[in-house]
Amino acid sequence: MTNSNHYPFWTSDTVAAAVLAGVGTASFQSRLDLWAANLNIPAVTVLVHGWPMLMIFAGLVLLVIHPAAERSARSASARESTETSGEFRS
């Protein structure tokens, strides 16, 4: 019960941010579609249609890499503190 009082608006804030991001992305996508249609270049059209998937993929990669980087940094600092403490004992 104490934990729920720590972040009382966390869920509603997350939902509001997701809705705003979705609306903003849809608006941006419609403007990009018009721009790509005016240019009439196939490569630009493919990029305009594929950028949301690239952003989702980049987010997933960051989601996986971040905890792995924390783990390696934590183990490196643990090794360093062990080596440092070993030097003082000698």
Secondary structure, 3 states (H helix, E strand, C coil): CHHHHHCCCHHHHHHHHHHHHHHHHHHHHHHHHHHHHHHCCHHHHHHHHHHHHHHHHHHHHHHHHHHHHHHHHHHHHHHHHHHHHHHHHC
